[in-house]
Amino acid sequence: MHVARCATNLLEGFMASLAELAEERIDHRFKGLPPDAAGLTVGELAAERRSLFTGGFTTPVLALSAPALAHNLGALARFSAAHGLAFAPHGKTTMAPQLFARQLDHGAWGITVAVPHQARVARAFGFRRIFLANELVDAAALRWLAAELAADPDFRLVCYVDSVRGVELMDAALRAAGATRPVEVTVELGAGPDARTGARTEADCRAVAEAAARAGTLRLVGVAGYEAEAPGADAAVVRGWMGRLLGLAAEFDAAGLFADADEIVVSAGGSAWFDAVADGFAAAPELSRPVLKLLRSGAYISHDDGHYTRVTPFNRVPGEGSLTPAFRLWTQVVSRPEPGQAFVNAGKRDAAYDLDLPVPAAVRRFDAAGGAGAERAATGITVRKLSDQHAWLDVTPGGVELEVGDWVALAMSHPCTIFDKWQLIPLVEEDGTVTEYVRTFF
């Protein structure tokens, strides 16, 4: 109840800033939107409830499914609640304050970010709880943070520390900035040798924790990390790493290093191993004060048709939920130069391709009057490669008929590199009606 009540209070302040997004004017900056909508506000265009297929949208255009989005939001909210976890979804996936608001509305504790710019976006929209999953050693960013903390007693930001040097840099910058409130920090435990960031050994973590506890500008509040970067990660490896993380929390607590903390923060969890992370949290020892068990999954919100479809924990625990891919990139066939070849007008500028190439999912044909035909499965079509503004399609004989002018929907992999290519994304109902436009801030 406490988490839900706090989330509701945060959401109320958030909505006033979100309302300003509806006043932005439609113009040439926004890919795929109807040319005849230029000059309308985003809110006015949304109120027209145009069809994605017959409402004047131009290709390529990215569509986010409203039903799939709602399903995914509910799935992780229920999973977190069932396992007694607080949830700070990783906002770097979407960088969309409207979607942050929906996550809050589903009970999120706060939002996770990766870099100072993302924290500034969240603050601009009134967010008061931010987990910055990185060590923050930029002096200019720390000056900004010190001013934000001084101006708003209800603002809370927690970030990583993973080195004594980092602690020293933070302390020096905050002292120079005249910080009046300490910055809350968690020691980051690395996921193993040759992993990403984080102190590698318990001894390294202990040295960082002791340095943070001594620094007058910092407040040591917990331990954290990112399990998916563990070499050879599987459920057993992740659970083992979680055991180490919780062991550090118990050790630091016993040593009195959390003396200034109201609660102890223990945080982990991306979108690939949240089941194993939940198992680890279930074995958490009793500590001297309340423990905030904070999950940080981000890619779940839109899911995908590639990497996360393969690795989602719901494949292992289907009884606990499911996720639905929410994106389709609608493109148009602009060239059919050979029988086995076609080109659509979207490429690296528009589609994610860092983990997997897009996969054709559906085809629509339009009649002479502009009416949209029925959606057909894109059988026999594959994407061979991407150029900057073209996808190269191989067309197999006996597959779906494909002509110049047809629209082809591409399914994609990796949400983080789908969202970042689009500033204003239509939110589409099952029948193709666009009800909202999601603004991103990358």
Residue, then its C-alpha position, 0 to 999 in steps of 0.5 A: m500500500h505504501v509503494a502504491r500511495c507514493a506512486t500515486n502522489l508522484l503520478e499526480g505531479f507528473m501529469a501536469s508536465l505530461a500535459e505540455l507534450a500535447e501542446e507541441r506542434i506537428d511539423h517536419r521533425f516527426k517521421g511518418l506523421p501525416p503531412d496535412a497534420a502540420g500545424l496541429t498540436v499533438g493533442e489535436l491530432a490524437a483527438e482525430r483518431r486517424s487510421l494508421f493505414t488510411g489517415g495520411f501517414t507516410t512510410p516508414v512509420l513505427a507503430l506501438s500496439a496499445p493492447a500489447l503495451a497494456h498487457n506488458l505493463g500489467a505482467l511485470a507489475r503482477f510479477s513484482a508484486a507477487h515476489g514482494l519486489a519494488f520496481a524501478p523500470h529502466g527508463k533508458t529503454t524508452m526515454a518516454p515520460q508518457l510511458f514512465a507515467r504508465q509504469l508509475d500508474h502500475g505501481a513502480w517505485g521510481i525510474t532507473v536511468a543510465v546517464p545524467h542526461q536521462a536523469r535530467v529528463a526524468r527531473a524535468f517531468g517531476f520524477r522524485r525517485i531515480f536510480l542511476a545505474n552507473e557510477l556518477v563522476d562527472a563534476a558538472a552533473l554532480r553540481w546539477l545533482a547537488a542543486e536539485l537535491a537542495a531545491d527539492p527535499d522530496f527528491r531522491l537519487v541513488c547511484y552506483v559506486d564501484s571504485v575508491r577513485g570514483v568515491e573520491l571524485m564524487d566527494a571532491a565535486l560535491r564539496a566544490a559544489g557546496a552540496t547540502r544533502p548527501v548523495e545516496v550510493t550503492v556499491e556495485l558488484g561486478a558480474g564476474p571477470d571480463a564482465r561490464t562495470g562493478a567491483r570484481t571481488e568482495a574485498d574490492c567492494r569492501a574497500v569501496a563501501e568503507a570509502a563511501a561511508r567515510a565521505g561526508t557528501l555520500r550516504l552508503v545505502g546498499v549494494a547493486g549490480y547487473e546480473a546479465e553481464a555475468p560470463g556464461a550467465d544462466a539461472a545457476v550463475v545468476r543465483g550464485w551472483m545474487g547470493r554474493l550480492l546479498g552476502l555483501a549487504a549482510e556484511f556491510d550491515a553487520a559492520g555498521l556501514f549503513a548507519d545513516a540509511d533509513e532502509i537498505v537498497v539491494s537492486a538487480g534485474g534486467s529483462a533476461w533473468f528477473d526470475a532468478v533475481a526474484d529467487g535470489f531476493a527470496a533468500a535474502p537474510e534479515l538485516s537491521r533495517p527494512v530492505l528495498k528489493l529493487l528490480r530494474s527491468g526495462a525492455y519488457i514494456s514493448h518486448d520484441d520479436g527477437h532477442y527478448t522473445r528468446v530470453t524472457p524469463f516467462n519462457r521458463v516460468p510461463g505460469e507467472g505471465s507472458l509478454t507480447p511484442a508491441f512494435r511494427l515498423w510499416t514500410q512500403v515496397v518502392s522497387r521490385p527490380e527482379p523476381g526474387q528481390a524487393f526493396v522497402n523504404a526503411g533501413k538503418r535510420d529507422a529499424a533496430y539491427d544491432l542484435d538481429l535483422p528485422v523480420p517481415a511480419a505482414v503485408r497490406r495492399f491498397d486499392a486505387a482509392g487508398g483503401a487498405g486491404a486485409e493484412r496478410a502474413a509475409t510468407g516467403i519474404t526475408v530481410r537480407k540486409l539493411s542500407d541506410q534507407h532501404a531494406w533488401l528483401d528476398v522474395t521466395p516463389g510461392g510466398v505472399e504476392l508482393e508489388v510496388g506500393d504494398w506496405v510491409a510490416l517489419a518485426m524487430s529485435h531489441p527495444c532499446t534501439i527501436f525507440d531511439k530512432w523515433q521522436l513521436i510514435p503512434l500508439v495504435e489500437e488493434d483496428g489501426t486507430v491511433t489514439e496517442y503519440v508517444r514522445t521520446f527524449f534521446 
